[in-house]
Amino acid sequence: MPTPRLDHLIANGTERNALGFALADPHIACADGFCLSVLAPDPADVFLLPALTLEVGFPTQRPDPWDRWREYLEPAENEGDPTESVYLHVPVALVRELIETHGGEILPSPLRIPRQRP
């Protein structure tokens, strides 16, 4: 199943500003409506690319299989609220598996501006 945004992040990283915030939208939407934020290392840290692990945040549903995802919860996160949590150092294969179980990625639709009639 194609995962172009994920593949791009793995290969190229997530560009960030001086404060460490992503410069582009980090969200990946899936065919069934599931959505998650995915960040890879900053490309300035070229020795970390291609990424082996990713940061995943704020999935719209609890990521399954939960027993595997729970171990990547950021230590300060509340295990009882998995959709308001950040998951650190998640293996790429587990993120890809999650996206594929939700029908794979859907690419955002390009902005369409209606043509003006004279």
Beta strands, then each sheet from edge to edge (+ up, - down):
strand 1: 27-30
strand 2: 35-39
strand 3: 53-57
strand 4: 86-91
strand 5: 105-106
sheet 1: 4+ 3- 2+ 1- 5+
end
